[in-house]
């Protein structure tokens, strides 16, 4: 039995599963696609039925997302409430990528399980003595495990990337806050200025705090919620210092300057920690890739000379 068609089918299925996961975890668009199309038709002066507008949506919005929601709702019926809360917390730490709810994310996790069934099916139809004969479980179990945990790995990667970006931007953001406060702006105005000047995770977090305050939320509650959404110790200590200075009447500019210096020292310490980890991380590729090639380059000429001259056991 020719193994090439089987490998092609398996590759297409794996690529399709990964594509479904990335479709679910894509960045948010900010507006409802249906509303955008309605506005587009209205601007062009065209009349269209609801069916035409629905068909104008991408395939992922018409087919994949509704199926994922139904699967997620079915899975969540049998999922403990604690697991749902933990997943909601992780998605909040990741910045709610794609505006997904836990139902869709749980569905994405179970979309990878059929990969193992596909390998079992290929094992059943494989000819005796072929590549897939008797190897269904060997490939099916790792494929199912990989498909099940791949969304979690992508989500955790998103969390780590977001927290790293916030840590890197905090000292400069606090410097800008300090300058704005010393120039006469209030703390809320300083946060709004950071949001206007910086288009990153930290700037958007400050912008959300400003909007919540404008809607009537207390500043200390909005700041605590921001620290919970980011989930890093540096932001928690910064928020605690700001709230304490507000309650005790301490100069806000002085507190911000001290916090900025501490954040810069912390960022330098994290950079030094990563630098100290580099030799250990380099050890594995060096041992597996560089050292064997180096040994071949150094010892191959000597081995050839011994074989040609007939010296030693290698020469016979």
N, C-alpha and C positions, 0 to 999 in steps of 0.2 A: 504493500500500500504506500502510495506517495505521501510523504509527510508535509510537503510544501503547502498544499491547500489547507491542511489542518492548522498549521502554524499561522497562515494568513487569517483564517477565521478567528483563531484565538487572539491574534493581535488586534483585529478589528473590534472584538468584544471588549478587550481590556482598554483600548483607546476610547471606546464609547462610554465605558463606565467612568473613566477619569474625566471625560468631557462633561458627563452629567454632574459630577461632583463640582467641577469648576463653574458650571452654569449656576449651580445652587449657591456657591460661595463668591460669585462675582460681586464687584463693588456696586453700591446702591446708585440708582439713577436719579433719585431725588423727587421725581414726579411720577404720577400714574401714567403708564403708556397709553391707556385708553383715553385719558383726558388730553394727552398730547395729540393724539390722532383726531379727536373731536375738534380741537382748536385748529389743527392743520386744515381739516375739511372746511371749517367755518371761514378761515382766512382766504382760502381759494374760492369760496363761494360755491362749492360743490355740495350736492345733496347725496347722502349715502345712507343706506339702511344699517341697522345695528349689526346684521350679519356680515356686511362688507367690512365694517369697522373691526369686528372681531377677527375676521380672516386676515386683516392687514397686520395683526400682531405677529410677532415672531413665533416660531414653532415651540420654543421653550415656554413661552407664556401661555400658549393655548393647550399644550399637551403635557409637557414634562412637569411644570409647577403644579397643576391640579392633581396629577397622579401622585406626585410626591406628598401633597397635602393629605390626600386620602390615606396613603400608606402610613404617614406619620400619625394621623389621628387613630388609626387602628393599632399601631404600636404603642402609643401613649396610654391606651386603655389598660394595658398590662404592665406598664412601667411604673415603678414606685415614685411617689411624689418627691421624695428626696433626690432621686436621680434627675427628675425634671428641673428641680430648682438648681441643682449643680450645673446642669447644661445651660440654663438661662444665665447663670452667673458667668460661665465661661464665655458665652456669646456676648455678654455685656462687656467683659474685659477685652474681648477682641474688637469692640467697636461696632457690634451688630452688623457683620459683613453681609451685604445683600438684603438687609432687613428681614432676615430669616427668623422664623419662630422655632421653638424646639421641635414641633411636630415635623416640619420639613427636614430639620437636621437629623432626627432619628430615622426618617425615611432614607436619607442619603447614606446612612450607615448600613442599612440593610440592602441597599442596591448592589453592594459588592459581594454579597453572599452567593448569588447565582453563578459567579465565576467558578466556584468549586464544582457546582453541578455540571457546568459545561465540560470541565475536564473529565468528570466521571462519565459523561455521555460519550466523549471522544474515546475513552478507554473501552467502552462497550462496543463501539462500532469499529474499533481499530482491528486490522488484520493481525493474525498470529505472527509474532516475530517482528512487528513494526516498532517504531519508536515509542508510541503511546500504549503499547500492549502491556497491561499490568501496572501502569504508572498513573492511574487516575487519582488515587489517594495521594501519591507523592507530590503531584502538582496541584491537585484540587484543594487540599487542606491549607497550604500556604497562600494560595490565591484567594480563598474565602476569608482567611484571617486578614490578609492585606487589604482586601476590599472593605472589610468591616471597620478596620481601625484607620484607614487612610483619611476619612473626614476629620477624625479626632486629631491626627497628626497635623493636618493642614490648619485646623483651628488653633492648636497650641502654638504652631509656628506664627500664626497671625498675632496671637497674644504676645509672644516674646518680641516680635518685631515692633509692635506698637509700644510696649513698655520701654524697649531700648531707645526708640525714637523720642519718647517723652523725657527719659533720663538725659539724653544728649542735649535736648533743647532747653531744659529747665534753667541752667545758669544764665544763659543769654536772655531768656524771658524774664527772669527776676531782675536782671540788670535794667531791662526796659521798663519794668514796673517801678523800680527805684527811681529812675530818671523822671518818669511821668509824675510820680507822687511828689518828688522834690520840686518839680516845676509848678506844682499847684493843683494838679488833677486829683480827684478823689480816687479811691481804690477801685471803684466800679468803672470809672472812666479809664483808668490805667489798664484794666483787664480788657475793656473794649478796644483800646488802642493796640494791644497785643493781638487780639483777634483780627483786627483790620490789617495789620502789617504782616502776619505770619499765617501761611496756609499749611499748617501741619496739625498733628493730633493734639498737641498742647494748646495751640491757638484756638482750635475748634472747641476744646474743652472749656477754655475761658469764655468763649462766645456763648456757649450753652449756659454757663453760670450767669452771665449778664442777662440773658433772655429770661431765665427763671426768676432772677431778682426783679426784673421789670414786670413779671406776671404776679408779683406779690409774695414770693418765697423769701424767707429770711436768708440773709447772706451766709450766716454760719451753716445753715442747713444745706444751702446750695453748694458751698465749698466742701462740706463733708460728703455729699453725694458725689461730687467730682472725684474726690479721693477714693471713694469706693469703686467708682467706674474704672479708674485707672489701675488701682491695685498695686501701687508701688509704695515702699516705705518712705521715700523722699518726699512724695507729695503729701502723705499723711502727716509727716512732721512739719511740713510747710504750712498746711492748713491749720494744724494745732497752734503753731506759733502766731499766725495771723489772727485767729479767734481769740487767743489769750491776750495779744496786744490790744485788740479792740475792746475787750472787757476791762483791762487794767488801765487803759489810757496811755499806753506806751507809744512812742513815736513810730508810725508805720514805716517811714523811710529807713530808720535805723534797723528795724526788724528785717525788712526786705534786704538791706545790704548784708546783714549777718547771714541770712539764709542763702543769699547768692554766693557768698564766699564758701559756705559749707557745701553747697551743691557742686561748686567747681572743684573743691577738694575731693568730694565723693566721686565725681566723674573721672578725675585723675587716678584715683585708687582703682576704679573699675577697669580703666585702660591698662594699668600696670598688672592687674590680675589676669586680664586676657593675654598680655604679653608673656607672663610667666607660664601660662597654659600652652603657649605655642610650641615649645620643644617637645612636650609630651604628645601633642596632637600630630607633630611631624614624625614621631618615632614609627608609627604604623606604616605610613607610605614609604618611609625610608627603608624599613626592614623588609617590606614585601616587594618593592619596586626598584629602589635605587641600589641597595646592597647586592642583590643577585646579579643585576646588570654589571655592576662594578667588578664583582668576582669573575664574571665571564670574560670581561675585557682584560683583566690582569692575568688570569690563569690560563686562558685559552692558548696564547702563544707558547707558554711553557709546556702545556700538555701536548700540543702538536709536535714540538721539537722532540719530546721524549718518545712519542709514538714513531717518529721518522727515524731516529737514531737507534731504536731498539733497546734503550736503557730502561731498566726497571720493569715491573710487572705489566705496565701499560703497553710496552713494546712487544710483549709476547716472549 
